[in-house]
Amino acid sequence: MAWVYLLIAGVFEIVWAYSMKLSEGFSRPWPSAITIVAMIASFALLSLSMKSLPLGTAYMIWTGIGAVGAFVLGILVLGEAASAMRIFAATLIVAGLVLMKVTSPA
C-alpha cells in the first residue's frame, strides 16, 4: 500500500505545481486554494508511504514523479520547449526512478 500512497502523493505534487503556476503568485484564489490542498494531500500521503519505505527511496520517487510529471504537463498544456536534450534529461530521471523501485527492499 505504501507504493500506492507514494504514487498518489506524486500525482498531487504535479497538481500543486501546475496550480501554483496558474495561481500567478497566489493572486488568484481558486488556483491558490487548489495548490494548498494538493500540497497538504501530497505531504500527508508521502508521510504515510514513509512508514514502510526507506526515506531516500520514498523522497526520490516522490520528487521524481513530480518533476517529470510537471515537465510533461508543461510541454503538453503550457507549450513549453520539448528539445531533445530536455527529453533525454527527463528520461534519465525516469530510469533512476525505475532503478530505485527495482532495488528497493520494501
PyMOL commands that set and color helices and strands:
alter all, ss='L'
color gray80, all
select helices_A, chain A and resi 2-22+29-49+55-78+84-102
alter helices_A, ss='H'
color red, helices_A
deselect
rebuild
show_as cartoon
